[in-house]
Amino acid sequence: MFAMKTTKLAVGMITLCVSLTLLAGCTYRGAYHEMQREQLRECVEEQGIPYHECLERTNKSYDEYMRERQEVIDDH
């Protein structure tokens, strides 16, 4: 039950961050970096994962993300 509330809160916060970033006129790259920072914060603070491990999990460049995204789109 607690995990579900935490997940809903995290999704809500990410949605808010992304919305504010996009409304402020930032690019998709800026929105991606904001989501990446939020994932890092959540990983360390809420899940208790050591910083360096969390950084490895969330340290994908925007260009790498877009290449992988495009591959998925092309495959469907």
C-alpha positions as CSV (number, residue, x, y, z in Angstrom):
1,M,0.0,0.0,0.0
2,F,2.8,2.4,0.9
3,A,4.7,1.6,-2.2
4,M,1.7,2.3,-4.3
5,K,1.2,5.7,-2.8
6,T,4.9,6.5,-3.2
7,T,4.8,5.4,-6.8
8,K,1.7,7.6,-7.5
9,L,3.4,10.5,-5.8
10,A,6.6,10.0,-7.8
11,V,4.6,9.8,-11.1
12,G,2.7,13.0,-10.1
13,M,6.0,14.8,-9.3
14,I,7.6,13.7,-12.5
15,T,4.5,14.8,-14.5
16,L,4.5,18.2,-12.8
17,C,8.2,18.7,-13.4
18,V,7.9,17.7,-17.1
19,S,4.8,19.9,-17.5
20,L,6.5,22.9,-15.9
21,T,9.6,22.4,-18.0
22,L,7.6,22.2,-21.3
23,L,5.4,25.2,-20.3
24,A,8.5,27.2,-19.6
25,G,9.5,26.8,-23.3
26,C,12.3,24.4,-22.8
27,T,13.2,21.7,-25.3
28,Y,12.6,18.0,-25.1
29,R,16.3,17.7,-24.1
30,G,15.6,19.9,-21.1
31,A,12.6,17.9,-20.1
32,Y,14.7,14.7,-20.5
33,H,17.4,16.1,-18.2
34,E,14.8,17.1,-15.6
35,M,13.3,13.7,-15.6
36,Q,16.8,12.2,-15.3
37,R,17.5,14.4,-12.2
38,E,14.2,13.4,-10.7
39,Q,15.0,9.7,-11.2
40,L,18.4,10.2,-9.6
41,R,16.8,11.9,-6.6
42,E,14.2,9.3,-6.2
43,C,16.7,6.5,-6.6
44,V,18.9,7.8,-3.8
45,E,16.4,9.3,-1.4
46,E,13.4,6.9,-1.6
47,Q,15.0,3.6,-2.6
48,G,18.2,4.0,-0.6
49,I,20.5,2.9,-3.5
50,P,24.1,4.2,-3.2
51,Y,24.7,7.3,-5.3
52,H,27.2,5.8,-7.7
53,E,24.9,2.8,-8.5
54,C,22.0,5.1,-9.1
55,L,24.1,7.4,-11.3
56,E,25.1,4.4,-13.5
57,R,21.4,3.5,-13.9
58,T,20.3,7.0,-14.8
59,N,23.3,8.2,-16.7
60,K,22.1,7.7,-20.3
61,S,22.7,10.7,-22.6
62,Y,19.8,12.3,-24.3
63,D,21.3,11.4,-27.7
64,E,21.6,7.7,-26.6
65,Y,18.0,7.8,-25.3
66,M,16.7,9.3,-28.6
67,R,18.6,6.6,-30.6
68,E,17.1,3.8,-28.5
69,R,13.6,5.5,-28.7
70,Q,13.8,5.7,-32.5
71,E,14.9,2.0,-32.7
72,V,11.8,1.0,-30.8
73,I,9.6,3.2,-33.0
74,D,11.1,1.8,-36.1
75,D,10.6,-1.8,-35.0
76,H,6.9,-1.3,-34.6
